[in-house]
Amino acid sequence: MTSKYSRLDRFISKKTNIKRKDIRLILAQKRIIINAAIATDLQQIIGPFDKVVFDSETLQEQSAQYFMLHKPVGVVCANHDKIHKTVFDLLNPINDSQLHIVGRLDLNTSGLVLITNDGKWSKSITSPLNKVTKEYQVELKNVLNNDYIPAFEKGMYFEFEDLTTQPAKLKITGERNATLTLTEGRYHQVKRMFGRFRNPVLKLHRSAIGKLELCNTLEPGQHRPLSSSELQLLLD
Ligand code: URA
């Protein structure tokens, strides 16, 4: 995944091989159009989704894409896999090399997966600093009890990463069922947290990211573009 931001003079120079020192004159001649407006500032930052036209030739035109997908168990969150279907196989025929997964799920986890070509957006969702919640429905092998709740809330020390997990909200919904809300996505985090109680996770399903819920809107394996109001929900 690359998210490219570049100064206008560098961008034009790279795309056209014109020397950077000559671009000032080209700008003054009003030959560069960005998003339908004449460019006036050499230092303007060009993002991956800005349309740039030079002397009527389009140098860049790419739209941002945002999808939600219902990942079934047995599908892998990877670009390629020799054995299993990948989420990108499910996205076919949408084909964009910049598309990437916003927070992976394990092979045997189902649920909501976001996919985009907008690196800035995916970082804002996965960064622990932004505390975007991820909600999981968990089915466990052994019976739960109320001792779990403060342990999840307090956080657990993960020696491998040398960090303590952020406060997590555990709601016990049945003898062996719970809803867990995390604000980060550490490697196998849910399984490792229940592992502290020697309680294996039998089923794991991501039901929501932020305020965006999977509900019953998509069958396993299906995907659809996010609406602008859903995009807004995620950033709230
Ligand atoms: N935590 C896990 O253990 N697995 C997942 O797939 C997601 C969160």
Boltz pocket constraint, residues with backbone or C-beta under 6 A from the ligand:
constraints:
  - pocket:
      binder: B
      contacts: [[A, 104], [A, 105], [A, 106], [A, 107], [A, 109], [A, 186], [A, 187], [A, 188], [A, 189], [A, 190], [A, 191], [A, 192], [A, 204]]
      max_distance: 6.0
